[in-house]
Amino acid sequence: MAKRKIAWTNTAAKHLNIIAKNPEAFKETDFHNVRESAMGHFSIYYKITCDQIIVVAFWDNRQDPKKLLKEIS
């Protein structure tokens, strides 16, 4: 399979920049050490460590939330 470049939309890039500058700005979730940044029908789930922000999932909020547990666990 050919290697593809990942392109970010301005909206997604802006959101990730906000998370990078102030990761604790978005709400905590019921998942251990995971925060959620909502963007309309989609959310970014991420963890904060001492030296990095780990994006755990990009989630379509219209899906069954039980599936999210499988993705994040």
N, C-alpha and C positions, 0 to 999 in steps of 0.2 A: 504494500500500500504506500502511496506517495505521502511524504511528510508534508503536513499542512501548518501554516502559520495561524495562530489564534489572534483574532482582531477583536478589540474591545470597543463597544459603542461609547460615545461621550458620556452617556448617562451611567453606564456601568463603571467606567474609569473614574468619573467624578465620585461615585459612591465609594469605590475602593480607596480613593485618596482621602475621603473623610474618615473612613475606618482607620487608615494608616495614621492620620494625624491625631485622632481622638478615639481610640478603640473602645473606650468605656462609655461612649455617648449613646450607644444603642442598648436595647433592653436585654436583660439576662433571660435565659429560657429555663425550662424544667430539666434540660439536659446539663450534666455536670460540666461547668466551665465553658459553656457554649453561649454565645450571644447571637442575636438576630437583628439584621438590618433589612427592613421591608422596603420593597420598591414596587408598589402597585400589586400586581398578581404574583410577583416573585420576591423571594427573600434570599439573603446571603447569610449563611450560618458560619460562624468562625470562632476559633479559640485564641486566647491571648496567652503567650508565654513570655518569659523574660526577654527573649531576643527576636521573637517573630510573631506574626499573626498567621494562623493556619486557617485557610478557607476549607471548611468541612463539606459544605454542600451549597449548590445553587438550587433553590426549590421553587416549584410552581405551586403556589398556595391553593390552587383549585384541586389539588390531588388529595387523596386520603391521607390524613396526618399520621396514620399508623405506619405508612410506608416510610415516613421520615425517620422514625425510630430505627428502622433497619439501616438506613443510610448513615446515620450519625453514630450509632452504637459501635 
